[in-house]
Structures are given as C-alpha cells and as structure tokens.
Amino acid sequence: MGKLSRNLRICGNCGIAYSSVSFTRYIDQCPICQSRRYEPIPVKDQGND
C-alpha cells in the first residue's frame, strides 16, 4: 500500500486526486478531464516517529 500512496496526484485542472499508477500501465493524465497538469501529493511515511 505504501508504494501506491506515493503515486497520488491532484489534477491541476479539475482538482480531483488520482493515482498515477494502475495495475496495467502508468497514467500521466487525469482520468476525468485528460489534463496533464498535476501536483504531486506529499505523503508522510507512517511510523517514523
């Protein structure tokens, strides 16, 4: 699960969060509006305190 959560993005166009990795291919655009503008979501690793 940790590896998947590192690939979360927020679409810079419509603002939804999506994962840039699926089981079959790498996704580099928003699944809703097809925009390639995005912001990576900073993820804090769990259990490092």
VEXFI-234967 format. One line per field, with one value per atom (N, C-alpha, C, O): residue number from 1; residue in one letter; x, y, z; atom name. Coordinates in steps of 0.001 Angstrom, whole numbers, plus 500000, padded with zeros to 6 digits. Example, Ala and Ser with C-alpha at 12.3 -4.5 7.8 and 13.67 -1.06 7.14 Angstrom:
BEGIN
i	c(1 / 1 / 1 / 1 / 2 / 2 / 2 / 2);
aa	c(A / A / A / A / S / S / S / S);
u	c(513190 / 512300 / 513200 / 514236 / 512850 / 513670 / 512900 / 513409);
v	c(494310 / 495500 / 496700 / 496681 / 497750 / 498940 / 500030 / 501138);
w	c(507800 / 507800 / 507800 / 508465 / 507080 / 507140 / 507870 / 508039);
at	c(N / CA / C / O / N / CA / C / O);
***
This chain:
BEGIN
i	c(1 / 1 / 1 / 1 / 2 / 2 / 2 / 2 / 3 / 3 / 3 / 3 / 4 / 4 / 4 / 4 / 5 / 5 / 5 / 5 / 6 / 6 / 6 / 6 / 7 / 7 / 7 / 7 / 8 / 8 / 8 / 8 / 9 / 9 / 9 / 9 / 10 / 10 / 10 / 10 / 11 / 11 / 11 / 11 / 12 / 12 / 12 / 12 / 13 / 13 / 13 / 13 / 14 / 14 / 14 / 14 / 15 / 15 / 15 / 15 / 16 / 16 / 16 / 16 / 17 / 17 / 17 / 17 / 18 / 18 / 18 / 18 / 19 / 19 / 19 / 19 / 20 / 20 / 20 / 20 / 21 / 21 / 21 / 21 / 22 / 22 / 22 / 22 / 23 / 23 / 23 / 23 / 24 / 24 / 24 / 24 / 25 / 25 / 25 / 25 / 26 / 26 / 26 / 26 / 27 / 27 / 27 / 27 / 28 / 28 / 28 / 28 / 29 / 29 / 29 / 29 / 30 / 30 / 30 / 30 / 31 / 31 / 31 / 31 / 32 / 32 / 32 / 32 / 33 / 33 / 33 / 33 / 34 / 34 / 34 / 34 / 35 / 35 / 35 / 35 / 36 / 36 / 36 / 36 / 37 / 37 / 37 / 37 / 38 / 38 / 38 / 38 / 39 / 39 / 39 / 39 / 40 / 40 / 40 / 40 / 41 / 41 / 41 / 41 / 42 / 42 / 42 / 42 / 43 / 43 / 43 / 43 / 44 / 44 / 44 / 44 / 45 / 45 / 45 / 45 / 46 / 46 / 46 / 46 / 47 / 47 / 47 / 47 / 48 / 48 / 48 / 48 / 49 / 49 / 49 / 49);
aa	c(M / M / M / M / G / G / G / G / K / K / K / K / L / L / L / L / S / S / S / S / R / R / R / R / N / N / N / N / L / L / L / L / R / R / R / R / I / I / I / I / C / C / C / C / G / G / G / G / N / N / N / N / C / C / C / C / G / G / G / G / I / I / I / I / A / A / A / A / Y / Y / Y / Y / S / S / S / S / S / S / S / S / V / V / V / V / S / S / S / S / F / F / F / F / T / T / T / T / R / R / R / R / Y / Y / Y / Y / I / I / I / I / D / D / D / D / Q / Q / Q / Q / C / C / C / C / P / P / P / P / I / I / I / I / C / C / C / C / Q / Q / Q / Q / S / S / S / S / R / R / R / R / R / R / R / R / Y / Y / Y / Y / E / E / E / E / P / P / P / P / I / I / I / I / P / P / P / P / V / V / V / V / K / K / K / K / D / D / D / D / Q / Q / Q / Q / G / G / G / G / N / N / N / N / D / D / D / D);
u	c(500824 / 500000 / 500861 / 500482 / 502022 / 502870 / 503353 / 503407 / 503704 / 504198 / 503104 / 503374 / 501888 / 500774 / 500462 / 500170 / 500523 / 500163 / 501167 / 500829 / 502387 / 503382 / 503104 / 503688 / 502229 / 501944 / 500648 / 500122 / 500135 / 498922 / 499210 / 500255 / 498278 / 498411 / 497086 / 496028 / 497170 / 495965 / 495965 / 496950 / 494880 / 494786 / 494816 / 494069 / 495673 / 495796 / 494649 / 494510 / 493836 / 492749 / 491407 / 490734 / 491022 / 489717 / 489818 / 488803 / 491014 / 491217 / 490958 / 491037 / 490649 / 490444 / 491783 / 492777 / 491799 / 493003 / 492912 / 491849 / 494026 / 494063 / 495442 / 496396 / 495557 / 496845 / 497456 / 496756 / 498764 / 499428 / 499838 / 500425 / 499535 / 499891 / 498658 / 497976 / 498381 / 497344 / 498027 / 499253 / 497259 / 497878 / 498478 / 499347 / 498023 / 498470 / 499354 / 500142 / 499239 / 500011 / 500225 / 499574 / 501148 / 501407 / 500451 / 500294 / 499820 / 498842 / 499457 / 499859 / 499536 / 500132 / 499141 / 499541 / 497855 / 496863 / 495639 / 495412 / 494863 / 493683 / 492649 / 492349 / 492103 / 491105 / 489778 / 488987 / 489525 / 488262 / 488369 / 487599 / 489331 / 489377 / 490566 / 490741 / 491374 / 492517 / 493629 / 494498 / 493613 / 494667 / 495960 / 495929 / 497080 / 498372 / 498971 / 500061 / 498267 / 498733 / 498360 / 497204 / 499322 / 499025 / 500017 / 501067 / 499656 / 500558 / 500716 / 499724 / 501964 / 502160 / 501669 / 501776 / 501144 / 500686 / 501810 / 502233 / 502298 / 503337 / 502771 / 501727 / 503459 / 502979 / 503964 / 505164 / 503445 / 504300 / 504359 / 503329 / 505560 / 505682 / 505124 / 505327 / 504438 / 503827 / 504855 / 505744 / 504724 / 505508 / 506959 / 507771 / 507319 / 508718 / 508982 / 510039 / 508039 / 508272 / 508464 / 508675);
v	c(498799 / 500000 / 501255 / 502268 / 501197 / 502376 / 502860 / 504065 / 501930 / 502315 / 502979 / 503936 / 502486 / 503047 / 504470 / 505338 / 504712 / 506033 / 507100 / 508284 / 506709 / 507693 / 508222 / 509226 / 507566 / 507982 / 508778 / 508928 / 509286 / 510090 / 511469 / 512060 / 511973 / 513305 / 514035 / 513422 / 515365 / 516177 / 516814 / 517436 / 516668 / 517268 / 518788 / 519369 / 519433 / 520880 / 521572 / 522792 / 520812 / 521381 / 521254 / 522255 / 520025 / 519845 / 519565 / 519596 / 519294 / 519220 / 517881 / 517787 / 516831 / 515542 / 514866 / 515132 / 514002 / 513225 / 511903 / 511285 / 511478 / 510186 / 509576 / 510274 / 508299 / 507624 / 507571 / 507343 / 507780 / 507776 / 506366 / 506186 / 505379 / 504003 / 503118 / 503131 / 502361 / 501343 / 499988 / 499921 / 498916 / 497596 / 497263 / 496397 / 497938 / 497553 / 498586 / 498238 / 499852 / 500858 / 502086 / 502262 / 502938 / 504204 / 505254 / 505374 / 506010 / 507011 / 508396 / 508758 / 509171 / 510501 / 511608 / 512743 / 511298 / 512353 / 512043 / 510903 / 513080 / 512938 / 512024 / 512183 / 511073 / 510164 / 510858 / 510333 / 512013 / 512720 / 513697 / 513612 / 514623 / 515697 / 515576 / 516422 / 514540 / 514249 / 515307 / 515328 / 516179 / 517177 / 516535 / 515616 / 517011 / 516515 / 517411 / 517132 / 518487 / 519331 / 518679 / 518306 / 518540 / 517940 / 518432 / 518987 / 518214 / 518475 / 517177 / 516542 / 516774 / 515591 / 515855 / 516978 / 514848 / 514995 / 514532 / 513379 / 515410 / 514976 / 513948 / 514176 / 512834 / 511768 / 511578 / 511415 / 511600 / 511337 / 509831 / 509158 / 509306 / 507875 / 507572 / 508340 / 506480 / 506100 / 505464 / 504737 / 505741 / 505016 / 505403 / 504592 / 506622 / 507024 / 507911 / 508534 / 507966 / 508771 / 507864 / 508344);
w	c(500000 / 500000 / 500000 / 499411 / 500659 / 500751 / 499400 / 499151 / 498527 / 497211 / 496379 / 495653 / 496476 / 495725 / 496184 / 495361 / 497492 / 498000 / 497595 / 497580 / 497268 / 496845 / 495440 / 495032 / 494706 / 493338 / 493202 / 492100 / 494322 / 494257 / 493691 / 493964 / 492905 / 492326 / 492456 / 492599 / 492403 / 492302 / 490928 / 490531 / 490206 / 488874 / 488983 / 489771 / 488198 / 488231 / 487521 / 487606 / 486828 / 486052 / 486773 / 487020 / 487109 / 487747 / 489248 / 489945 / 489753 / 491197 / 491862 / 493087 / 491088 / 491745 / 492027 / 491351 / 493019 / 493309 / 492564 / 492502 / 492004 / 491323 / 491469 / 491813 / 491217 / 491286 / 489904 / 488918 / 489829 / 488530 / 488106 / 487040 / 488924 / 488578 / 488701 / 489726 / 487671 / 487767 / 487663 / 487563 / 487684 / 487658 / 486297 / 486197 / 485257 / 483920 / 483244 / 482366 / 483635 / 482928 / 483784 / 484814 / 483348 / 484014 / 483458 / 482243 / 484341 / 483915 / 484084 / 485190 / 483015 / 483167 / 482870 / 482613 / 482900 / 482749 / 483599 / 484005 / 483855 / 484700 / 484042 / 482859 / 484796 / 484214 / 483895 / 483112 / 484482 / 484259 / 483078 / 482121 / 483159 / 482157 / 481197 / 480319 / 481358 / 480470 / 480526 / 479654 / 481536 / 481667 / 482158 / 482976 / 481664 / 482138 / 483220 / 483720 / 483584 / 484680 / 485996 / 486201 / 486884 / 488180 / 489228 / 488906 / 490487 / 491593 / 492367 / 492726 / 492628 / 493454 / 494881 / 495375 / 495530 / 496913 / 497840 / 497763 / 498711 / 499640 / 500629 / 501241 / 500775 / 501640 / 502776 / 502553 / 504007 / 505164 / 505366 / 505358 / 505547 / 505839 / 507214 / 508155 / 507333 / 508595 / 509533 / 509091 / 510813 / 511816 / 511933 / 512378 / 511547 / 511653 / 512875 / 512973 / 513791 / 514982 / 516174 / 517288);
at	c(N / CA / C / O / N / CA / C / O / N / CA / C / O / N / CA / C / O / N / CA / C / O / N / CA / C / O / N / CA / C / O / N / CA / C / O / N / CA / C / O / N / CA / C / O / N / CA / C / O / N / CA / C / O / N / CA / C / O / N / CA / C / O / N / CA / C / O / N / CA / C / O / N / CA / C / O / N / CA / C / O / N / CA / C / O / N / CA / C / O / N / CA / C / O / N / CA / C / O / N / CA / C / O / N / CA / C / O / N / CA / C / O / N / CA / C / O / N / CA / C / O / N / CA / C / O / N / CA / C / O / N / CA / C / O / N / CA / C / O / N / CA / C / O / N / CA / C / O / N / CA / C / O / N / CA / C / O / N / CA / C / O / N / CA / C / O / N / CA / C / O / N / CA / C / O / N / CA / C / O / N / CA / C / O / N / CA / C / O / N / CA / C / O / N / CA / C / O / N / CA / C / O / N / CA / C / O / N / CA / C / O / N / CA / C / O / N / CA / C / O);
***
